[in-house]
């Protein structure tokens, strides 16, 4: 008859506090915090870009900014550092790495420009 060597492994139930599993709760909370931090990221506008937007009467709605922000950070996650964002009324050069709009042109002006030092394009 073969003998089986059974090690004694102590059982440690999950930590409980008022019937709540603290370990699971901590994991969920840190994930939620991480998710909130990821969604709070916003684009900044450089002084230069702000001046250009004012000079050129470029107005971008909150919903458009939200879409631009999401697409720029999505592009950044895919390795794009400096995208050109083309909209109906404007063209923006953005540093995805820094999360900053560098400059802005209206679309009429943008048609006459050659864009260099960009490594991606976002068309909205």
N, C-alpha and C positions, 0 to 999 in steps of 0.2 A: 504494500500500500504506500503510495506516495504521500508525503506530507506537504501541505501547502502552508507557506509562511505568510501569515496575514499581519500586516503592520496595523497598529492602531493609529488611525488618523482622527484627531478630535474634531467634532462638529462644532462650528461657531455660527450660531444663528445670526442673521443680519441685525445690525444695531436698530433698536426700536426706541421710539419716543412718542408717547401718546398713540401707539398703534401705527405710526408712520415709519417706513423703512428709510432711515436717514441716508444710507449710502445711495440708494436709488434717487432719493429726492435731491441730494447734492449734485449728482450727475445731471439730472434734468435741469436743475437751476443753472449750472454753469453752461450748459448747452444753450439755454434760453438767453443768458447774458451774452454769450458769444454771437448768437443770431442777431440780437438787438444791436450790438456793436457793429456788425457787418452791414446792417441795414441803415445805420445812422450816417455812414460815410456820405459826405456831400462834396461837391466840387466847389473850390474856391475860385474867385475871379481876381486875377492880378490887377494892379492899379492900371497898367497899360491897357488891358482888355476892357476894363470898366470905362476908361476914357474913350476908347474906340467905340464901344457900344453906345455911349452917350452922344458922341459926335455923329454917329451914323444912324441914330434913332432906331437901334435894334432893341426890340422888346421881346422877351422870351417868357412865356407863361410858366406858372409853377408846374403844371403837368408836363410841359416840354422839358423843363429843367430836370424833373424826375426821370424822364425817359433818357435824356442825355447822360445824366449821372449813372444810371443803371448800365447803359451801353458802354460808357467809358471804362467803368470798373470791370465789366465783363471782358472788354478788350484787354485791359491790363492783366487780368487773370490768364489770358491766352498768350501773353508775352508782348503785347503792343505797348510801346512806351510813349509814342507821340502821335495820336490819331488826328486826322482832319475830320471834323464833324460837319456834314453838309445837311442843312435844313432848307425849307422853302425860302425863308427870308434871310438866312445868314450862313456864314461858314466860320467855324471856330477851329483854332489850333489849340489842342489841349495836351498838357503834360499829364498822362495817365499815372505815371510814376509818382508825381507829387500831388495829383488830384487838383490841378490848377488850370483854368482857362488862360492861355497865354495871350491870344489876340483874337479879334473878331472883325469880320468884314461882312458887308451886305452882299447878297448874291450877285448883284450887277457888277460890283467891284471885283468879286471873287472870280468871275468869268475871265477877267483880263490878267489873272495872276498865275504864276508858276509856283507851285508849292513844293518846297524841298524839306528835307530832314523830317519827313513823316514816315511812319512805318505801318500805317493802317488807315482805313477810311471807314467812317460810320455814316451811312445815308439814312436820314430820317424822313 
